[in-house]
């Protein structure tokens, strides 16, 4: 058997998760904007962040499940339907896997809250920039479009991140 190796990564898993990753990154940026450092309980910001992400992911999963039932005319209370739906919605929640422990570490006093928020914002903006570049690459690989896509979509994320500091 001959394996063909290329210099280009396999983008298929990222392409399939792109909608959820973008949705999750924008949602995390929005939730970070609303989080307050001062709280009576140190774990409250981390719980609010992860709980909100989980609630939105479940809401999206439920709507995807219903839509899947409408499109395929399958019963929605079947394991196969749930698997298909969860595979599509899991990337939304996965974006919170780094910010949530950072905010939790800030609540425990291990790192500064501002550092946790800044790293979380950079992570989300990075996700958006990579996906923007991916769109540009998919449209025209050898042109300026990957850089333009990264700047445009990353710029939207940076704008959301900047709102945190404008609001507080």
C-alpha positions, 0 to 999 in steps of 0.5 A: 500500500502506498501512502501519499504525503503532502505538505498541506494539512487535512482540513476536512475536520476543521472545515466540518467544524467551522460553523460551530467553531466560529459560533462558539468563538463569537459566543465566548467573546460575547460572554467574556464581555459580560463577565465581571472580575469582582464576584462574591464567589470566585468560581461564578465567572467560570460557571457562568461562562461554561454554563452559558456555553453548555446551554447554548450548545444544547439549544443549538443541538435541539434545534439541529435535531428537530431540523434533522428530523424535518429534513430526513423525516426520521424520528428524532429520539433515535441514537443515530439522530442524536449522534449526527446532531452532537457531532455538528454541535460539539465544536460550539462547546469545544471553544470554551475548553481553554477559556473556562479553565483560565477563568477558573484559575483566575477565580482560584487566584492562580493567575490574574483575571485580566490575563485569563480574559486576554488569553481567552480573547486571543484564543477566540480571535485566533480561531476566527482568523484561522477560519477566515484564512481558510475561507480565503484559501478555499476560494483562491489558494495562491492569492491575497484572499487567505490573508484578507480573510484572516484580517477580516474575520479576525478583525471582527473578533478583535472588535468584539474583544475591544468592546470588553474594555470599552464597556468596562 
